[in-house]
Amino acid sequence: MRNEKEMFELILGIAEKDERIRAVYMNGSRTNPNAPKDMFQDYDIVFVVTETATFIKDKNWIRNFGDLLMLQEPEKMDKEMGMDVDLDRSYGYLMLLTDGNRIDLHIETKDSMIDGYRRDKLTVPLMDKDHILPSIPLPTDIDYHVKKPSEAMFVSCTNNFWWCLQNVAKGIWRDELPYAKLMFEYNTRVALDQMVSWWIGTKYNFQVSTGKLGKYFKNHLPESYWEMYLKTYSDHNYENFWESIFVTCELFRLLAVEVADHLSFSYPFEDDQNMTNYLTHVRKLPPKIY
């Protein structure tokens, strides 16, 4: 696998030689001083170009980055599905190369760049042939920090967590595994992960990021809580699924009560007790006979 130095030399070398490319900047995890560094980090690169049409018409130019293992062109797919996409302003090539490097490359016109350059605070200029890139501060992940919840947000999260578990329970009883699993992952886990993030936020005065999809949870949770979190994942066996559900409830309760105490919110103990009793009751029911 080519290392970071080699990749930047390649990317900037391609930009330097192509007169259509007037500036280059990068965003994403490689610009984030707080993100762990590893070989699987994407290179999120933007080429500011004079026009997009010639790049799109003949995409052989991207072969300069190396042999492709797979390519995705999001705007092309959106266009082919009938979505309204302005290909004259921007276009993307998501490239996985055979050496393992991944480049998420976007080309965009100067007008498109001006509209969006300052929006992402994790942005670093790499090349500017014509001095067109606006001045920006040093990169910061502040936009990705856990946001302190309002009491209404906390109430909504706890209510959704306990309410949606009834759907998981009846899905198990009906032997509707896809329904039960998706209800758990798309509703229960979403609420759990939100509470995990808030709990971590309270420990760092909401000056921390838990990463995309909670990928840094392990770094910030105490070992005992992390071990519980691991047990919220189960297989297709219903008894194992039930065990994970009750561990999920226990972990959610621990975290939510601490968050509520820290932020002077009220935790819905009655909903918790009622739904815990309900889940216990459904678990003991004989399965539905078809």
Buried (B, 14 or more C-beta within 10 A) or exposed (E): EBEEEEBBEBBBEBBEEBEBBBBBBBBBBBBBEBBEEEEEBBBBBBBBBEEBEEBBEEEEEBEEBBEEEEEEBBBBEEBEEEEEBEBEBBBBBBBBBEEEBBBBBBBBBBEBBBEEBEEBBBBBBBBEBEEEBEEBEEBBBEEBBBEEBEEEBBBBBBEBBBBBBBBBBBBBBEEBBEBBBBBBEEBBBBBBBBBBBBBBBBBEEBEBBBBEEBEBBEEBBEEEBBEBBEBBEBEEEBEEBBBBBBBBBBBBBBBBBBBBEBBEBEBBEEBBEEBBEBBEEBBEEEEEEE
